[in-house]
Amino acid sequence: MTNIFVGNLSFQTTQDELQAAFSAYGAVERVNIVTDRDTGQPRGFAFVEMTERRDAETAISQLNGADLNGRAMNVNEARPKPARSGDSRGGGGGGRGRGNSGRGSRW
């Protein structure tokens, strides 16, 4: 299974359109258009999972820069999401700042 990142998508692009574009190169397991958590509107990128690595590599090379709904797609193999650790936020303990919000504090 190969996970493919597809960026620079028109907000009107549908899962069916992406499925059709990638299916021309092999079996597609899943298409996920990423949407905004609050509004539900598309964010302009998606992930496509293809069964065979060889098919995914062909799709990437053929579809990167290809036009879909008036936009040149940015297509490449998805990188794993970096792991989040407790240290990544600076260890500030909640992000509300320190002291008494600047009222006479000597930070």
C-alpha positions, 0 to 999 in steps of 0.5 A, spaced: 500 500 500 502 506 498 499 513 500 500 519 495 499 526 497 495 530 492 496 538 493 493 544 489 487 541 488 481 546 486 476 546 492 470 543 487 474 537 486 470 531 488 473 524 491 470 521 484 474 525 480 480 523 484 478 516 484 478 516 476 484 520 475 488 515 479 484 508 477 487 509 470 494 507 473 492 501 478 487 499 483 485 505 488 484 503 495 481 509 498 481 517 497 480 522 502 479 529 501 482 533 507 476 538 510 477 544 515 475 541 521 470 547 523 467 549 516 467 542 513 470 545 506 475 542 502 482 544 504 485 543 497 489 537 498 487 529 499 491 523 500 490 517 495 492 510 497 494 505 491 494 497 492 501 496 488 507 501 489 509 500 482 502 503 480 503 508 485 509 510 482 507 511 475 501 515 477 505 520 481 510 521 475 504 521 470 499 526 474 504 530 478 503 537 474 497 534 470 491 539 470 484 537 474 479 542 474 483 548 472 489 547 477 496 543 476 496 538 481 502 537 486 503 529 486 508 525 490 509 520 495 506 522 502 511 522 508 509 520 515 506 525 519 511 527 524 510 524 531 508 529 536 512 529 543 510 533 549 517 537 548 514 539 541 510 545 545 516 547 549 514 544 555 510 551 557 505 547 561 499 549 557 501 555 553 498 561 557 504 564 558 508 565 565 507 569 571 501 574 571 500 576 564 505 582 564 502 585 570 509 587 574 512 580 573 520 580 572 520 575 566 
